[in-house]
Amino acid sequence: MLQFEDYNYERPDLAKEKAAFTHLLTAFQTANNAEEQTKAIEKINTFRNHLATLYNLVYIRASINTKDDFYQKERDYWNDILPEVQQMNTEFYKQLVASPFRNELEEKWGTQLFQIAEYEMKAFSPEVIPLLQKENKLTSEYAKLVASAEIDFDGATYTLAQLGPFTQNKDRAIRKRAVEARASFFENNAQTFDRIYDELVKVRHDIALKLGFKNFVELGYIRMQRIDYDANMVAIFRKQVRDSIVPLVSKLYEKQAERIGVDSMKFYDEDFKFQSGNATPKGTPEWIIDNGKLMYEQLSDETNEFFHYMLDRNLMDLEAKKGKEAGGYCTFIEDYQSPFIFANFNGTSGDIDVLTHEAGHAFQVYSSRNIGIPEYLWPTSESAEIHSMSMEFFTWPWMENFFKEDTEKYKFSHLASGLEFLPYGVAVDEFQHLIYENPEWTPDERKAAWKKLETIYLPHRDYDGQSYLEAGGLWQRQAHIYEIPFYYIDYTLAQICAFQFWKRSLEDHDKAWEDYVNLCKLGGSKSFLGLVEAAHLQSPFEEGTVESIVQTIENWLNAVDDQAL
């Protein structure tokens, strides 16, 4: 059995790939009926999957080790050729939507494929290729800069992820110094972070103008394939969060201040949940994986098969280490039918969150890997985050295996943190709307806009004199803002859906799980609201949804004697 290390990468010859693609596309164009076109599509998809495989292998290996010269050079190569690969995809989409057999093809594959194709066509033109190449280089530069962080702290050197446990230390002075050390890395590199983002905003604005849009906002929504909702619906959702959730989160922080014994909450107290210490996993990363294996064996036959598949092929790289990019992600290596999970374990409860979260993504793509077309491997991002965030809750019955005596602490802080995240999540979204509506803003004006949003959505926040954060610099650590614009409201919409699965799993676990597995199998074959309906969930955009979910969670949290934890 092949393992991830054996998955083969060879740099593609772009001229040869283009010639092969032209031949395949001609076969599609000259097909005499829907059946012949379907066969041609299958060959085109095999071709596209192979290129995607090579790209994903580079992406994963370059992010695991930013000091690996070979894969860094390959990433630079892909930054240049990706827009040309996108051009090939767009040529295929043009032919697909104009097919004389479109009705029969829609019957076979559904309308979502054609809607995706139309959005992809709007988001691309050959004349923006140089600008797309520049955008790719800038996002890679941001990722490498963050990965380069080696922070001196108490006589040792740490990456940003490895610094995490110190921000949750029982000693308030240590927490404060750890948060300040993290902020100092961004402050010391502020000019570079400002310059990268300034260039990104301007290049994205130029792309939008060249494609015929007023600014990047509309193009950003098209790139994210938001087929059945728009910026107005998102603005209404943000208002629901502002009205229903911000006051509740302020109350939760007041309770936390009392719980941890401080007069008033400072930014460096937010991650410290209990005076006796936060819930932490009671073993090594290897021990966590062993318990994860047991959990997924017991959760269902489907998860048992899936997790063994991941383990047998070594499809996870989980520990934080120097030279490794920040964050966590799941991707899919098409030719090998392999999801891959990337994380930065650092000994906090976040290790379990990221394992279950990314495993939710991986389980979904594993479940939909045989649908037959690349566009349906994954759903659009707000739908994809339902799978990951809901998996965090479906695994609650096994949390005792990881947290032992801290299990109740973990559940309380996991649920409360889900609520506390929502105001931040919508602030990131509103910030991006403002940025791309005002592309001429200076770095200082952007920071001022963020600071103002914090007063609306995060009124409890007190940076205790840390100048960089007080000036509105916090957002620069949020990779999505740099790398995938407008990818953030997705987490908040999905969180509302995941909360519904949490509630339903407490009432009838088997029925909730059945709906979840069916949702995963659908992959990206429907749009966001179509998938929400298929999973028997309420739309987050529907009036009253946010309020009713929040009420249930507040009741659950109030029933816990959190001061005793």
Stockholm file with secondary structure:
# STOCKHOLM 1.0

chainA/1-565         MLQFEDYNYERPDLAKEKAAFTHLLTAFQTANNAEEQTKAIEKINTFRNHLATLYNLVYIRASINTKDDFYQKERDYWNDILPEVQQMNTEFYKQLVASPFRNELEEKWGTQLFQIAEYEMKAFSPEVIPLLQKENKLTSEYAKLVASAEIDFDGATYTLAQLGPFTQNKDRAIRKRAVEARASFFENNAQTFDRIYDELVKVRHDIALKLGFKNFVELGYIRMQRIDYDANMVAIFRKQVRDSIVPLVSKLYEKQAERIGVDSMKFYDEDFKFQSGNATPKGTPEWIIDNGKLMYEQLSDETNEFFHYMLDRNLMDLEAKKGKEAGGYCTFIEDYQSPFIFANFNGTSGDIDVLTHEAGHAFQVYSSRNIGIPEYLWPTSESAEIHSMSMEFFTWPWMENFFKEDTEKYKFSHLASGLEFLPYGVAVDEFQHLIYENPEWTPDERKAAWKKLETIYLPHRDYDGQSYLEAGGLWQRQAHIYEIPFYYIDYTLAQICAFQFWKRSLEDHDKAWEDYVNLCKLGGSKSFLGLVEAAHLQSPFEEGTVESIVQTIENWLNAVDDQAL
#=GR chainA/1-565 SS CCCGGGCCCCCCCHHHHHHHHHHHHHHHHTCSSHHHHHHHHHHHHHHHHHHHHHHHHHHHHHHHCTTCHHHHHHHHHHHHHHHHHHHHHHHHHHHHHTCTTHHHHHHHHCSHHHHHHHHHHHTCCGGGHHHHHHHHHHHHHHHHHHHTCCEEETTEEECTTTTGGGGGCSSHHHHHHHHHHHHHHHHHTHHHHHHHHHHHHHHHHHHHHHTTCSSHHHHHHHHTTCCSCCHHHHHHHHHHIIIIIHHHHHHHHHHHHHHHTCSSCCGGGTTCCCTTCCCCCSSCHHHHHHHHHHHHHHHCHHHHHHHHHHHHTTCEEEECCTTCCSSCEEEEEGGGTEEEEEEEECSSTHHHHHHHHHHHHHHHHHHTTTSSSGGGTSCCHHHHHHHHHHHHHHTGGGHHHHHGGGHHHHHHHHHHHHHHHHHHHHHHHHHHHHHHHCTTCCHHHHHHHHHHHHHHHCTTCCCTTCHHHHTTCGGGGCHHHHHSTTTTHHHHHHHHHHHHHHHHHHHCHHHHHHHHHHHHHHTTSSCHHHHHHHTTCCCTTSTTHHHHHHHHHHHHHHTSCGGGC
#=GC SS_cons         CCCGGGCCCCCCCHHHHHHHHHHHHHHHHTCSSHHHHHHHHHHHHHHHHHHHHHHHHHHHHHHHCTTCHHHHHHHHHHHHHHHHHHHHHHHHHHHHHTCTTHHHHHHHHCSHHHHHHHHHHHTCCGGGHHHHHHHHHHHHHHHHHHHTCCEEETTEEECTTTTGGGGGCSSHHHHHHHHHHHHHHHHHTHHHHHHHHHHHHHHHHHHHHHTTCSSHHHHHHHHTTCCSCCHHHHHHHHHHIIIIIHHHHHHHHHHHHHHHTCSSCCGGGTTCCCTTCCCCCSSCHHHHHHHHHHHHHHHCHHHHHHHHHHHHTTCEEEECCTTCCSSCEEEEEGGGTEEEEEEEECSSTHHHHHHHHHHHHHHHHHHTTTSSSGGGTSCCHHHHHHHHHHHHHHTGGGHHHHHGGGHHHHHHHHHHHHHHHHHHHHHHHHHHHHHHHCTTCCHHHHHHHHHHHHHHHCTTCCCTTCHHHHTTCGGGGCHHHHHSTTTTHHHHHHHHHHHHHHHHHHHCHHHHHHHHHHHHHHTTSSCHHHHHHHTTCCCTTSTTHHHHHHHHHHHHHHTSCGGGC
//
